[in-house]
Amino acid sequence: MGSKIATRVTVVNGTWLQQSAVAMPLAKQVIMSGGTKLVVTDKSSDTDISPKPTIFLPSVVEIDLHKAGTHLCVLENFFPDVIKVYWEEKYGERILESQEGDTTKTDDTYMKMSWLTVTGESMYKEHRCIIKHENNKGGVDQEILFPAINKARVNKTEACFKDKYDALRLQLTYTSAYTSAYCTYLLLLFKSVVYLAIITFCLLRRTAVCSNGKSS
């Protein structure tokens, strides 16, 4: 087996061992006595290997059918695989019961899913997903805020009503403008008819006067 120069060794329990110019096997993981696992990496310290979150909110179908909603957080492209994910209410400190999938290896990094099912009065509360990983930027835990399910739904409903109201108002404005234009057209047509009748009357009267003058 070949060897390489390790610049960093990560211990599973979070302790860092700094070594330089130490020959280590090419294997990335070394299991030592007592179950301690060392992770050897040649990744540059400039490489961003912190968890990259993607969130998914509950669907309307789930909320209507089950009277509950599931917040899902997918974490990708992080290294090493040691990670802790838990959920709390926005202003709470109690860790909530949640579910998570296995940590899966993808190429040279890892991914993990965690989700929280919210029911009852909790659907009116905001929740946060907290991610602990040694490569988080600034060494600070990531916190992802999820909106209150029922509040978000109310906002969507209000937005839908607003869109319908705007469409109705636009339709009424168009109808009003069309009616106004139609009335203006009828008024102009009426004026034209009256004007034509007056001119016709004047011409006929003038013709009659001329005829009477010639007769006398």
C-alpha positions in Angstrom: 0.0 0.0 0.0 1.3 3.5 -0.9 1.7 6.3 1.5 1.1 10.1 1.6 1.9 13.1 3.7 -1.0 13.9 5.9 -1.5 17.5 6.9 -4.5 17.1 9.1 -6.1 14.3 11.1 -9.7 14.5 12.4 -10.8 12.5 15.4 -14.5 11.5 15.5 -15.2 12.9 18.9 -14.3 16.4 17.6 -10.6 16.6 18.7 -8.2 17.8 16.2 -4.7 16.4 15.9 -2.3 18.6 13.9 0.5 16.6 12.2 3.0 17.6 9.5 5.3 15.5 7.4 3.9 12.2 8.8 3.6 9.3 6.5 0.1 7.8 6.6 -1.6 5.1 4.6 -3.7 6.1 1.6 -6.8 4.9 3.3 -9.0 7.8 4.5 -10.2 6.1 7.7 -8.2 4.3 10.3 -9.9 2.4 13.1 -7.7 2.3 16.2 -8.1 0.5 19.5 -11.0 1.4 21.6 -13.2 2.2 18.5 -11.6 5.6 17.8 -11.8 6.4 14.1 -9.3 8.8 12.5 -10.2 10.5 9.2 -7.2 11.5 7.1 -7.8 14.1 4.4 -5.7 15.9 1.9 -8.4 18.5 1.2 -7.1 22.0 1.1 -8.2 24.3 4.0 -9.6 26.7 1.4 -12.0 24.1 0.1 -15.6 24.7 1.4 -16.6 21.3 2.8 -19.3 22.5 5.1 -22.9 21.1 4.8 -24.9 22.7 2.0 -28.6 22.8 3.0 -31.6 22.5 0.7 -35.0 22.8 2.3 -38.5 21.5 1.4 -41.7 22.8 2.9 -44.9 20.8 3.5 -47.3 20.4 0.6 -50.9 21.6 0.7 -52.1 18.0 0.0 -50.2 16.7 3.1 -51.6 19.5 5.3 -55.2 19.0 4.1 -55.1 15.2 4.2 -53.1 14.5 7.4 -53.5 17.8 9.3 -49.8 17.8 9.6 -46.7 19.1 7.8 -43.2 17.8 7.3 -40.1 20.1 7.1 -37.3 18.4 5.2 -33.6 19.5 5.2 -31.1 17.9 2.8 -27.5 18.4 3.6 -24.9 17.8 0.9 -21.2 18.1 0.0 -19.8 18.0 3.5 -16.7 16.3 4.9 -16.0 14.4 7.1 -19.1 12.4 7.7 -19.4 13.3 11.4 -22.4 15.5 11.7 -25.2 16.2 14.2 -28.6 17.6 13.1 -31.5 18.4 15.5 -34.7 20.5 15.6 -36.1 23.1 18.0 -38.9 25.6 18.0 -37.7 29.1 17.1 -37.7 30.4 20.6 -37.4 27.1 22.4 -34.4 25.2 23.7 -36.0 21.7 23.9 -34.8 19.3 21.2 -37.8 18.0 19.3 -38.3 14.4 18.1 -37.3 14.1 14.5 -36.1 11.6 12.0 -33.0 11.3 9.8 -31.6 9.1 7.1 -28.2 7.5 7.0 -25.1 9.5 6.1 -24.4 8.6 2.5 -21.1 8.9 0.6 -21.2 10.8 -2.7 -17.9 10.9 -4.5 -15.5 12.5 -2.0 -18.1 14.1 0.2 -21.3 13.1 2.2 -25.0 13.8 2.3 -27.7 13.4 4.9 -31.4 14.1 5.3 -33.3 15.1 8.4 -37.0 15.9 8.7 -39.5 17.1 11.3 -43.2 16.3 11.3 -45.3 19.1 12.8 -48.9 18.7 14.1 -51.5 20.5 16.1 -50.7 23.8 17.7 -47.0 23.5 16.6 -48.2 24.2 13.0 -48.6 27.8 14.1 -45.0 28.0 15.3 -41.7 28.5 13.5 -39.0 25.9 13.8 -35.3 25.8 13.2 -33.0 23.0 12.0 -29.6 23.2 13.7 -26.5 21.7 12.1 -23.3 20.9 14.0 -20.3 20.2 11.8 -16.6 20.9 12.4 -16.3 22.7 9.0 -19.2 25.1 9.4 -18.0 28.6 8.4 -16.6 30.4 11.4 -17.0 27.3 13.5 -20.6 28.4 14.2 -23.6 26.0 14.1 -25.8 26.5 11.0 -29.5 27.4 11.8 -32.1 27.2 9.2 -35.5 28.8 10.0 -38.7 27.1 8.7 -41.9 29.3 8.7 -45.0 28.4 10.6 -47.0 26.0 8.4 -50.5 27.5 9.0 -49.1 31.1 8.8 -47.4 30.3 5.5 -50.6 28.8 4.2 -52.7 31.8 5.3 -50.2 34.1 3.5 -50.5 32.0 0.4 -54.3 32.1 0.7 -54.2 35.9 1.1 -51.9 36.2 -1.8 -54.3 34.1 -3.9 -57.3 36.3 -2.9 -55.2 39.4 -3.6 -54.4 38.1 -7.1 -58.1 37.3 -7.7 -59.0 40.8 -6.4 -56.5 42.5 -8.6 -57.7 40.5 -11.6 -61.3 41.4 -10.8 -60.4 45.1 -10.4 -58.5 45.0 -13.7 -61.6 43.4 -15.3 -63.9 46.1 -13.8 -61.5 48.8 -14.9 -61.5 47.4 -18.4 -65.3 47.1 -18.4 -65.7 50.6 -17.1 -63.4 52.0 -19.7 -65.2 50.0 -22.4 -68.6 51.3 -21.2 -67.3 54.8 -21.1 -66.0 54.6 -24.6 -69.2 53.1 -25.8 -71.3 55.9 -24.2 -69.0 58.5 -25.7 -69.4 56.9 -29.1 -73.2 56.9 -28.7 -73.2 60.5 -27.6 -71.1 61.5 -30.6 -73.4 59.6 -32.9 -76.4 61.3 -31.4 -74.8 64.7 -31.8 -74.0 63.8 -35.4 -77.6 62.8 -36.1 -79.0 66.0 -34.5 -76.5 68.1 -36.4 -77.5 66.3 -39.7 -81.2 66.9 -38.9 -80.6 70.6 -38.3 -78.6 71.0 -41.5 -81.3 69.1 -43.4 -84.0 71.2 -41.9 -82.2 74.4 -42.8 -81.5 73.3 -46.3 -85.2 72.3 -46.8 -86.4 75.6 -45.3 -84.0 77.6 -47.6 -85.2 75.6 -50.6 -88.9 76.3 -49.7 -88.2 80.1 -49.2 -86.5 80.3 -52.5 -89.4 78.5 -54.2 -91.9 80.9 -52.7 -89.9 83.9 -53.8 -89.8 82.7 -57.4 -93.5 82.0 -57.3 -94.4 85.5 -56.2 
